[in-house]
Amino acid sequence: IAQAQKYFAIQTRRQEISDQMAADLERLETREQMTVEFKALSGAAREAGVQNKMFGIFHDAGYKGLYGGLGVDAIKARKGIPPKENLMDRMDTIELIANQFRMSQTREKLKRENIKNQRDAIETHEAVGKEVRRAIAKIGGTPPENIPPAEPIRNVEKRLKKSNPKLELDGKDAAGLVPKQ
């Protein structure tokens, strides 16, 4: 019985480690996709007439729409994120996906409606953010400003680099319990 308990304890721990790795990988991949989407949205904004000096305002407008009027600085303050840290690096996977959706839909709307002036582009980004917020509320989701900050993405990257993808156990802990590979 003791051997069986030990075996199941080891298997449970292996599954916990595997689940954490899967969640870490999903978050890291989503964060990388956000970087690509941010660049694509910036390109669409430029084509829509947003000037370089107004990019901060353009991007902040999207956050204000999605976060109930809060811009990046206010979101960081509310969540206790240091001012110099990148907000997207502290979003969990769900929050990243909501923001990615906001960005992709804004990009498509700017193109589809052939928006060609800065003011309309900024207003469009905020309006799309508000629509995404309404959708989240309608399905009973958590407003993004109420989602706690995730651990810094660089910690996730370090953990994934250090982890062994085979999830091997110490030989003395698993002796006779798991087949050798």
C-alpha positions in Angstrom: 0.0 0.0 0.0 2.8 2.4 0.9 4.4 1.8 -2.5 1.1 2.5 -4.3 0.6 5.7 -2.3 4.1 6.8 -3.1 3.5 6.0 -6.8 0.3 8.1 -6.9 1.9 10.9 -5.0 4.7 11.0 -7.6 2.2 10.9 -10.5 0.1 13.7 -9.0 3.2 15.8 -8.6 4.2 15.1 -12.2 0.7 16.1 -13.4 0.9 19.4 -11.3 4.3 20.2 -12.9 2.9 19.4 -16.4 -0.2 21.5 -15.9 1.9 24.5 -14.7 4.2 24.1 -17.7 1.3 24.1 -20.1 -0.2 27.2 -18.5 3.2 28.9 -18.6 3.7 28.0 -22.3 0.2 29.3 -23.1 0.8 32.6 -21.4 4.2 33.0 -23.0 2.8 32.2 -26.5 -0.1 34.6 -26.0 2.2 37.4 -24.8 4.4 36.9 -28.0 1.2 37.0 -30.1 0.3 40.3 -28.4 3.6 41.8 -29.4 2.9 40.9 -33.1 -0.7 42.3 -32.8 0.5 45.5 -31.1 2.9 46.1 -34.1 0.1 45.3 -36.6 -2.3 47.7 -34.9 0.3 50.4 -34.8 0.8 50.0 -38.5 -2.9 50.2 -39.1 -3.1 53.3 -36.9 -0.3 54.9 -38.9 -2.2 54.2 -42.1 -5.3 55.7 -40.5 -3.4 59.0 -39.9 -2.2 58.6 -36.3 1.0 60.7 -36.0 4.0 59.4 -34.0 3.5 61.8 -31.1 -0.1 60.6 -30.7 0.6 56.8 -30.6 0.5 56.9 -26.8 -2.9 58.5 -26.8 -4.1 56.1 -29.5 -3.1 53.0 -27.5 -4.3 54.5 -24.2 -7.7 55.0 -25.8 -8.1 51.3 -26.3 -7.2 50.6 -22.7 -9.6 53.2 -21.5 -12.4 51.6 -23.5 -11.7 48.1 -22.2 -10.8 49.1 -18.6 -13.8 51.3 -17.8 -12.0 54.6 -18.4 -8.6 53.7 -17.0 -5.5 54.4 -19.0 -2.3 52.4 -18.7 -0.9 54.5 -15.8 -4.1 54.2 -13.8 -4.4 50.4 -14.5 -0.8 49.9 -13.2 -1.5 52.0 -10.2 -4.7 50.1 -9.4 -3.0 46.8 -9.8 0.2 47.8 -7.9 2.4 47.3 -11.0 5.6 49.5 -11.0 5.3 52.4 -13.5 8.3 51.3 -15.5 7.1 47.8 -16.0 5.2 46.8 -19.2 1.6 46.3 -18.4 1.2 43.4 -20.9 4.1 41.6 -19.1 1.9 41.4 -16.0 -1.4 40.2 -17.7 -2.6 36.7 -17.2 -3.6 34.7 -20.3 -7.3 35.7 -20.1 -6.5 39.4 -19.9 -3.9 39.1 -22.7 -6.5 37.4 -24.9 -9.1 40.1 -24.2 -6.6 42.8 -25.2 -5.5 40.9 -28.2 -9.1 40.7 -29.4 -9.5 44.4 -28.8 -6.4 45.2 -30.8 -7.2 42.8 -33.7 -10.8 44.1 -33.9 -9.6 47.7 -33.9 -7.1 47.0 -36.6 -9.7 45.4 -38.8 -12.2 48.1 -38.2 -9.7 50.8 -39.1 -9.1 49.0 -42.4 -12.7 48.0 -43.2 -14.1 51.4 -42.6 -11.1 53.1 -44.3 -10.6 55.5 -41.4 -8.1 58.1 -42.4 -7.9 60.7 -39.6 -6.3 60.6 -36.2 -9.3 61.6 -34.2 -11.5 59.0 -35.7 -8.8 56.3 -35.2 -8.5 57.2 -31.5 -12.3 57.2 -31.1 -12.5 53.9 -32.9 -10.0 52.2 -30.6 -11.8 53.4 -27.5 -15.2 52.3 -28.9 -13.9 48.8 -29.8 -12.5 48.6 -26.2 -15.9 49.5 -24.8 -17.6 46.8 -27.0 -15.1 44.1 -25.8 -15.8 45.2 -22.2 -19.5 44.9 -22.7 -19.1 41.4 -24.2 -17.0 40.4 -21.1 -19.7 41.8 -18.8 -22.5 40.1 -20.8 -21.0 36.7 -20.4 -20.3 37.2 -16.7 -16.5 37.6 -17.1 -14.3 39.6 -14.8 -13.7 43.2 -15.8 -10.0 43.3 -16.7 -9.1 46.0 -14.1 -10.3 43.5 -11.4 -8.0 40.7 -12.6 -5.0 40.5 -10.3 -1.6 41.1 -11.9 0.2 37.9 -13.0 3.8 37.2 -12.1 6.3 39.0 -14.4 6.6 37.3 -17.7 10.4 37.2 -17.4 9.9 34.9 -14.4 7.8 32.5 -16.5 10.5 32.5 -19.2 13.2 31.7 -16.7 11.1 28.9 -15.2 10.4 27.4 -18.6 14.1 27.5 -19.5 15.1 25.8 -16.3 12.4 23.1 -16.4 13.1 19.7 -17.9 10.5 18.9 -20.5 10.6 15.2 -19.6 9.5 16.0 -16.1 12.0 13.4 -14.7 11.9 12.5 -11.1 14.7 11.8 -8.7 15.6 8.2 -9.2 15.5 7.3 -5.5 11.9 8.7 -5.3 10.7 6.7 -8.2 12.7 3.5 -7.8 10.6 0.6 -8.9 7.5 2.8 -9.3 7.8 4.1 -12.8 9.2 2.3 -15.9 12.6 3.5 -17.0 12.5 5.4 -20.3 
